[in-house]
Amino acid sequence: MRFGSMKITYASLAVTACVVTLVALLPRLTTAATEEEIARYRTIWNPFSAGPQLVSSADLQPKGQYFFRPYVYSEIGHGQFGNTWSSRSRSLPQPLSAINPQVEFSYGITNSVEFEMYVSEVSWWQSSGNGQPARSGHGLGDTTVFLKYRAIVQQPDTWWPTLTNAFYVSLPTSDWAGTPSIPGGFAPLGRLPSTHFGAPEFTESILFRKNIRPVRISGGIFYSYGPPSSNNGLPQYFGDIFQYRLAVEHFLDDAKGFAYAIEVLGLHGLPFRLDGHSVNTKPGSFGLVGVQPTVEYKFTDQIVGAAGVLLTLAGQNDIAAIYPNFSIYFYWSRSGRVIAR
């Protein structure tokens, strides 16, 4: 992308943003929020709702509270972005669609530590075209497990947001199960974290959230590194991935958890690796930027849901698509009363 004669290198911006943010926040991320701070946070305006679909909450569940979340990501590909960043795409010679249903489980280990896990299935269909036959595949998707550690919890008398460190481990269970890879190597864009399909990945992130009635603002930055893997016995070195996500929710009815949200996310495949190995996969760099309008609603005191459609705005060496998404949360608590995160 060019602004006048100045070329912006997304790779350098991504790494600089991650390093500066981590260094600036490191002193604050090494201590946990106190029980008194958490109790004061519980007095802040915070309607019980599904929250944004594409951003993981920086505020955690109380100890002993948990949820199951069936989630359906889907993708309808209609175009192919070229070698340089652009909002324009050319028609796909072979239209591609995919569905990636998953179940998320989350449990509050303590008031400052939360465990989460995604288990998924994937199915995809590629139409015939450009002299190639139609193809399809389905089977077990990749699995992600992660821990969240809340270092700072927002308070009613300060402007500091909640800050949480989350570490994700993506396991290539699709590869272990022999699931055919999605053309292009990616599951739908909304998947968090978006990583190379069928390859192991480690993702470090910082999440934030701030409640300012009648809105909640949340987001995070993510950096993913994939250890060396193999494809048909040959060594495989994917580039690292930088991601960022931002969501603004506006509540229309607090009691019903009824709100709409605008979610923005970016995904940038970098042409290098932290371990210094040369990237030997194609394309060497890629990326997408998208936006999703989301609607949230509370069905009962234990069940909340959200739905939205993610649209790609611009990209490089990747697929232009629309992504209908739907999820529903089922909450339980050992105390018998569900508390909003």
Secondary structure by P-SEA (a helix, b strand, c coil): cccccccccaaaaaaaaaaaaaaaaaaaaaccccaaaaaaaaaccccccccccccccccccccccccccbbbbbbbbccccccccccccccccbbbbbbbbbbbbbbcccccbbbbbbbbcccbbbbbcccccccccccccbbbbbbbbbcbbbcccccccbbbbbbbbbbcccccccccccccccccccccccccccbbbbbbbbbbbbbcccbbbbcbbbbbbbcccccccbbbbbcbbbbbbbbbbbbcccccccccccccbbbbbccccccccccccccccccccbbbbbbbbbcccccccbbbbbbbccccccccbbbbbbbbbbbbbcccccccc
